[in-house]
Amino acid sequence: MDKLDKEILREIQKDGRLQLSKLAEILNRPRTTVATRLARLEGEKIVTSYRQ
């Protein structure tokens, strides 16, 4: 897990219902990059659920 993964986790911990496009905007990264990283985190069971 690198810095970007940690940034993604930090932001979704603040708001689990955050839209992917907004998350990418906050992180100043392409939407596809954030989507790929988030999918990997879910696949590795690091992210198991989302809460508001």
C-alpha positions in Angstrom: 0.0 0.0 0.0 1.5 3.3 -1.1 0.7 7.0 -0.4 -2.1 7.2 -2.9 -3.9 4.1 -1.4 -3.6 5.7 2.0 -5.1 9.0 0.7 -8.0 7.1 -0.9 -8.7 5.3 2.4 -8.5 8.5 4.3 -11.0 10.2 2.1 -13.5 7.3 2.0 -13.3 7.0 5.7 -14.5 10.6 5.9 -17.4 10.0 3.5 -18.0 6.5 2.2 -20.7 7.7 -0.2 -18.3 10.1 -2.0 -18.7 9.8 -5.7 -15.7 8.4 -7.6 -15.3 11.6 -9.7 -15.3 13.8 -6.6 -12.8 11.5 -4.9 -10.5 11.8 -8.0 -10.9 15.6 -8.0 -10.0 15.8 -4.3 -6.9 13.7 -4.8 -6.1 15.5 -8.1 -5.7 12.2 -9.9 -7.4 10.7 -13.0 -10.7 9.0 -12.3 -9.5 5.8 -13.9 -6.5 5.7 -11.6 -8.6 6.1 -8.5 -11.2 3.5 -9.7 -8.4 1.0 -10.4 -6.8 1.5 -7.0 -10.2 1.4 -5.2 -11.1 -1.8 -7.0 -7.8 -3.4 -5.9 -8.3 -2.3 -2.3 -11.8 -3.9 -2.4 -10.3 -7.1 -4.1 -7.7 -7.4 -1.4 -10.4 -7.0 1.3 -8.8 -3.8 2.6 -12.1 -2.0 1.9 -15.0 -4.3 2.8 -17.9 -1.9 3.2 -19.0 1.7 2.9 -20.8 3.9 5.4 -22.1 7.4 5.3 
